[in-house]
Amino acid sequence: MRLLAALLLLAAPALAQDEEVVLGLSQDQVAITADFDGSDILIFGAIKRETPIPDGPPIEVLITVAGPSVPLTVRRKERRFGIWVNTDAVDIDSAPSFYAIATSAPWSQTISDVEDLRHRVSIRRAIRSVGAPMTVQDSQSFAAAVIRIRTEEGLYQLAEDTVEVSQQTLFDTSIAMPANLTEGAYRTRILLTRGGRVISQRETVIDVRKVGIERWLFNLSREQPLAYGLLSVALAIAAGWGASTAFRMIRS
């Protein structure tokens, strides 16, 4: 019996990996330049199998791209005595600067709520907020406000039915990355599901960096803030002098 149990334990990982994801990217780096207005990342791959396609529900593909996560404070404003003032505030422990989800089917058919909770896939579960003050009512609305604002800015996206799956083997989709990206490593996940259960996943990273003059100015502002400030003042004076000179030449 012990030998049989040991054999079953050894066989379990192999059975769990009957279907594995093999992925690719059209590019694994995004360069933010002075004229950067966004980029589309093509994510594609295949499903590797050791056995024939199993019977039952079709395989679904779910892809997420998450930018660097940072803490932030969300404040609620209320109108009092004719002016808007900050009232309640909630600290969000971690919220991705960018988060995109693409699925091969409607969300409810792609992943179960239990699996979503386990793997933290949905936008609301990618945001972590704990320990809100007891004096704040409806603290979950603060995280919802972050989602609403960043969705309007194109930073949070849910694109259902946008992953093309061919013969349950090949898949591809395109993720639109807007111009207002935060620099850093963008964690990319591909999850395979059947019947709402995650059966395989793979991760990679897309590197988003400022380049050229943008990078130089960014480093200067962080490493030598005094020099950056003096340069900004000098440029402002030069621009003002140039505009004044041009205006005098036009009038004359």
C-alpha positions as CSV (number, residue, x, y, z in Angstrom):
1,M,0.0,0.0,0.0
2,R,2.8,2.4,0.8
3,L,4.5,1.7,-2.5
4,L,1.2,2.4,-4.3
5,A,0.7,5.7,-2.4
6,A,4.2,6.7,-3.3
7,L,3.6,6.0,-7.0
8,L,0.4,8.0,-6.9
9,L,2.2,11.0,-5.4
10,L,4.9,10.8,-8.1
11,A,2.3,10.6,-10.8
12,A,0.2,13.5,-9.5
13,P,2.5,16.3,-10.8
14,A,2.7,14.7,-14.2
15,L,-1.1,14.5,-14.4
16,A,-1.4,18.1,-13.3
17,Q,0.9,19.2,-16.1
18,D,-0.8,17.3,-19.0
19,E,-1.5,20.8,-20.4
20,E,1.1,23.5,-20.1
21,V,1.4,27.0,-21.5
22,V,4.2,28.1,-23.7
23,L,4.2,31.9,-24.3
24,G,5.8,34.6,-26.3
25,L,5.9,38.4,-26.6
26,S,6.2,40.7,-29.6
27,Q,8.5,42.8,-27.5
28,D,9.8,42.5,-23.9
29,Q,10.8,46.1,-23.6
30,V,8.9,49.4,-23.9
31,A,10.9,52.6,-24.4
32,I,9.3,55.8,-23.1
33,T,10.6,58.6,-25.3
34,A,9.6,62.3,-25.7
35,D,7.0,61.4,-28.4
36,F,5.8,58.2,-26.8
37,D,2.0,57.9,-27.2
38,G,1.4,54.3,-26.1
39,S,2.2,50.8,-27.4
40,D,0.5,47.6,-28.3
41,I,2.1,44.4,-26.9
42,L,1.2,41.2,-28.8
43,I,1.1,38.2,-26.5
44,F,0.9,34.8,-28.1
45,G,1.7,31.2,-27.2
46,A,0.7,27.6,-27.4
47,I,-0.6,24.9,-25.2
48,K,1.7,22.0,-24.8
49,R,0.1,18.6,-24.2
50,E,1.4,15.1,-23.4
51,T,-2.0,13.5,-23.9
52,P,-5.0,14.1,-26.3
53,I,-7.3,17.0,-25.6
54,P,-9.5,15.9,-22.7
55,D,-13.3,15.8,-22.9
56,G,-15.4,18.3,-21.0
57,P,-15.4,22.1,-21.0
58,P,-13.1,23.9,-23.5
59,I,-9.8,25.3,-22.3
60,E,-9.8,29.1,-21.7
61,V,-6.9,31.5,-21.6
62,L,-6.6,34.5,-19.3
63,I,-3.8,37.0,-19.6
64,T,-2.8,39.8,-17.1
65,V,-0.3,42.6,-17.3
66,A,0.5,44.4,-14.1
67,G,2.6,47.5,-13.6
68,P,4.6,48.3,-10.5
69,S,2.5,48.3,-7.3
70,V,2.8,51.2,-4.9
71,P,0.9,52.3,-1.8
72,L,-1.4,55.4,-2.0
73,T,-3.8,57.4,0.1
74,V,-7.3,57.9,-1.2
75,R,-9.3,60.9,0.3
76,R,-13.0,61.6,0.1
77,K,-14.1,65.1,-0.5
78,E,-17.4,66.7,0.6
79,R,-18.9,70.1,0.1
80,R,-19.1,72.0,3.4
81,F,-20.0,75.6,3.8
82,G,-19.7,76.1,0.0
83,I,-16.2,74.7,-0.4
84,W,-14.8,71.2,-1.1
85,V,-12.8,69.8,1.8
86,N,-11.1,66.5,2.5
87,T,-12.9,64.4,5.0
88,D,-12.1,60.7,5.3
89,A,-8.9,59.0,4.1
90,V,-8.0,55.4,3.5
91,D,-4.5,54.0,2.9
92,I,-4.3,51.5,0.0
93,D,-1.5,49.1,0.8
94,S,-0.8,48.2,-2.8
95,A,-2.3,49.1,-6.1
96,P,-0.8,48.4,-9.6
97,S,0.0,51.5,-11.6
98,F,-1.3,49.6,-14.6
99,Y,-3.4,46.5,-14.8
100,A,-4.9,44.9,-18.0
101,I,-6.8,41.6,-18.3
102,A,-7.7,39.8,-21.5
103,T,-9.8,36.7,-21.6
104,S,-10.8,34.1,-24.2
105,A,-14.5,34.1,-23.0
106,P,-16.8,36.1,-20.7
107,W,-15.2,36.6,-17.3
108,S,-17.7,34.4,-15.5
109,Q,-16.9,31.5,-17.8
110,T,-13.1,31.9,-17.6
111,I,-12.3,31.6,-13.9
112,S,-14.3,30.8,-10.7
113,D,-14.5,33.1,-7.8
114,V,-12.5,30.7,-5.7
115,E,-9.7,30.5,-8.2
116,D,-9.8,34.3,-8.6
117,L,-9.4,34.7,-4.9
118,R,-6.5,32.2,-4.8
119,H,-4.5,33.7,-7.7
120,R,-5.7,37.4,-7.3
121,V,-6.5,37.8,-11.0
122,S,-9.4,40.3,-11.1
123,I,-8.7,44.1,-10.8
124,R,-10.4,44.4,-7.5
125,R,-8.3,41.6,-6.0
126,A,-5.1,43.0,-7.5
127,I,-5.6,46.0,-5.1
128,R,-4.8,45.3,-1.5
129,S,-6.3,47.5,1.2
130,V,-6.4,46.3,4.8
131,G,-6.8,48.1,8.1
132,A,-9.0,51.0,7.2
133,P,-9.9,53.2,10.1
134,M,-13.0,52.2,12.0
135,T,-14.4,55.7,11.7
136,V,-14.6,55.4,7.9
137,Q,-17.8,53.9,6.6
138,D,-17.9,51.9,3.4
139,S,-14.1,51.7,3.2
140,Q,-14.3,49.4,0.1
141,S,-15.6,52.4,-1.9
142,F,-12.2,54.0,-1.7
143,A,-10.6,51.0,-3.6
144,A,-13.6,51.2,-6.0
145,A,-12.8,54.9,-6.6
146,V,-9.2,54.0,-7.6
147,I,-10.5,51.4,-10.0
148,R,-13.0,53.8,-11.5
149,I,-10.5,56.7,-12.0
150,R,-7.7,54.5,-13.4
151,T,-10.2,52.8,-15.7
152,E,-11.2,56.2,-17.1
153,E,-7.5,57.0,-17.7
154,G,-7.0,53.7,-19.5
155,L,-4.7,52.3,-16.8
156,Y,-7.1,49.5,-15.8
157,Q,-8.6,47.4,-18.5
158,L,-10.8,44.3,-18.7
159,A,-11.1,43.0,-22.3
160,E,-13.3,40.0,-22.4
161,D,-13.4,37.7,-25.4
162,T,-10.3,39.2,-26.9
163,V,-7.9,36.3,-26.7
164,E,-8.2,34.2,-29.8
165,V,-7.8,30.5,-29.2
166,S,-7.3,28.2,-32.3
167,Q,-8.2,24.6,-32.0
168,Q,-7.6,24.7,-28.2
169,T,-3.8,24.9,-28.9
170,L,-2.7,28.3,-30.2
171,F,-3.7,31.7,-28.7
172,D,-2.9,35.4,-29.1
173,T,-4.1,38.8,-28.0
174,S,-3.0,42.4,-28.0
175,I,-2.7,44.6,-24.8
176,A,-2.9,48.3,-25.3
177,M,-0.5,50.2,-23.1
178,P,-1.3,53.9,-22.8
179,A,1.2,56.8,-22.9
180,N,1.0,57.5,-19.2
181,L,2.9,54.5,-18.1
182,T,5.0,54.2,-14.9
183,E,8.5,53.1,-15.3
184,G,9.4,49.6,-14.0
185,A,8.9,45.8,-14.5
186,Y,5.4,44.8,-15.7
187,R,4.5,41.3,-14.5
188,T,2.8,39.3,-17.3
189,R,0.8,36.2,-16.4
190,I,-0.9,33.6,-18.7
191,L,-3.3,31.2,-17.0
192,L,-5.0,28.2,-18.6
193,T,-8.3,27.2,-17.1
194,R,-10.9,24.5,-17.6
195,G,-14.3,24.7,-16.0
196,G,-13.1,27.8,-14.1
197,R,-10.2,26.1,-12.5
198,V,-6.6,27.1,-13.2
199,I,-4.6,24.1,-14.6
200,S,-1.4,25.9,-15.6
201,Q,0.2,29.3,-15.6
202,R,3.4,31.0,-16.8
203,E,5.0,34.4,-16.0
204,T,7.3,36.8,-17.7
205,V,8.3,40.4,-17.4
206,I,7.9,43.4,-19.7
207,D,10.5,46.1,-19.0
208,V,9.2,49.7,-19.3
209,R,12.0,52.3,-19.2
210,K,12.6,56.0,-20.1
211,V,15.3,56.4,-22.7
212,G,17.3,59.3,-24.2
213,I,16.7,62.9,-22.9
214,E,13.7,61.6,-20.9
215,R,15.9,59.2,-19.0
216,W,18.6,61.8,-18.4
217,L,16.1,64.4,-17.0
218,F,14.5,61.7,-14.8
219,N,17.8,60.7,-13.3
220,L,18.9,64.3,-12.8
221,S,15.7,65.2,-10.9
222,R,16.3,62.2,-8.6
223,E,20.0,62.3,-8.1
224,Q,20.8,66.0,-8.3
225,P,17.6,68.0,-7.6
226,L,19.4,71.3,-7.1
227,A,21.0,71.0,-10.6
228,Y,17.6,70.0,-12.0
229,G,15.9,73.0,-10.5
230,L,18.6,75.4,-11.8
231,L,18.4,73.9,-15.2
232,S,14.6,74.3,-15.2
233,V,14.9,78.0,-14.2
234,A,17.5,78.5,-16.9
235,L,15.4,76.9,-19.6
236,A,12.4,79.0,-18.5
237,I,14.4,82.2,-18.7
238,A,15.8,81.3,-22.1
239,A,12.3,80.4,-23.4
240,G,11.0,83.7,-22.1
241,W,13.8,85.7,-23.6
242,G,13.5,83.9,-26.9
243,A,9.7,84.6,-27.1
244,S,10.3,88.2,-26.2
245,T,12.9,88.7,-28.9
246,A,10.8,87.0,-31.5
247,F,7.8,89.2,-30.6
248,R,9.9,92.4,-30.9
249,M,11.2,91.3,-34.3
250,I,7.7,90.6,-35.5
251,R,6.5,94.1,-34.4
252,S,9.4,95.8,-36.0
